[in-house]
Amino acid sequence: MEQTTSVGAPGGPTLGLIWAQARDTAGRPVIGAGGTMPWHLPEDLAHFKRVTSGHPVVMGRRTWDSLPPRFRPLPGRTNVVVTRQAGWSPGGQAPRAGTSGAGASGVALPDDAGPAADGGPPVRVAGSVTEALAAAREAARATGSGEVWVMGGAQLYDATLALADRCVVTEIDTLVEGDTFAPDVPAGWTVHEGEWATSSTGLRYRFVDAARR
């Protein structure tokens, strides 16, 4: 992905990355296998909702596609989707007639940008990571949010980690094999590790919060 510019500006929203991971037999942090998460952890889904609700979320198109249709767009959050696929829109809608299809930041807007037609949250489509972060920052300012969250996938994490102020990670104590991996939290960050807990599914997990010093 292209080199990006920072979301953060004095007084601007912070940038956080959020994901859940387990380990494979080589010790690598697995976040996905075949386009899905190879575990079921309801507590992580609730944690994700608590952390991101009310704030813009940025995701790649494959992450959008992996969401169950009934949860697209994620409620209570401006959804920003990054894709290089020309003409793509969340529901296959054509761009709004009589417009250039771009917002003030050069971000392509589908027909349901702004308040969705069904009253759901807005969805914005960006052709690059830089455009996506600009759209998310704009949405955060418009709604009074102080945070922007990147929710995957792996390429998007890699492209934004150097800009991030915070990483919130759910660690799952199980061995899995996967094909998609999380980045390493940068050395020197302040890391708070929560207590291990046991899920209703029997998996052990904990929440880890890492912040740039």
Residue, then its C-alpha position, 0 to 999 in steps of 0.5 A: m500500500e502507499q505511504t500514508t500521512s498521519v491522522g493525528a494533528p494537534g487536537g485531532p483524533t487519535l488513531g487506533l488499531i484493533w484486532a484479535q489474534a491467536r498463535d500458530t505452531a510457529g508462534r505467529p499472531v494469526i488473525g484470519a484463515g480463508g477470510t474468516m476468524p478461526w475461532h468464536l469468541p462472543e466476548d471479543l465481539a462485545h469488546f470490539k463494539r464497546v471500543t469502536s462505537g461512536h467512532p469512525v472505523v476504517m477497513g479494507r474491502r475484504t474485511w467489509d465483505s467478511l462481515p455478515p450482511r446484517f451487520r453492514p454497515l457496522p451500526g453507530r459508526t461511520n464506516v470507511v472502506v478502502t478499495r482500489q476496485a474502480g466503481w465499487s460501492p457497498g451495495g452496488q449502488a451507482p454514484r449519486a447522479g449529478t456529482s463527481g462521486a468525491g467528497a471534500s477530501g477527494v474521497a469517493l462517496p457512494d449513494d449512501a454516504g452521509p446518513a444512509a437511506d435506511g437511517g443507518p450509519p454513513v459509509r464512505v469509499a476511499g481509493s487509498v489509505t490516505e484518502a480513507l484516513a482523511a475521510a475518517r478524520e473528517a467524520a470524527r470531527a463532524t461527530g465530535s469523536g476523538e478517535v479513529w479505528v482501523m479494523g483490518g485487514a493485514q495490509l491495512y494494519d501494516a500501512t497504518l501501524a507507523l501512524a497509530d497511537r494505540c493498539v487494542v488486541t484480544e489475545i486468544d490462548t489457542l493454537v490455530e493455523g491461518d494465512t493472515f497475520a497481525p503486525d507486532v506491537p512496536a517496541g517501546w510502547t506502554v503495554h497493559e495486559g489484562e487478566w486472563a478470562t474464560s469465554s462462554t465457549g471455553l477459550r481463554y482470552r485477555f485484552v491487551d492495550a498498547a499505547r505509543r509513549 
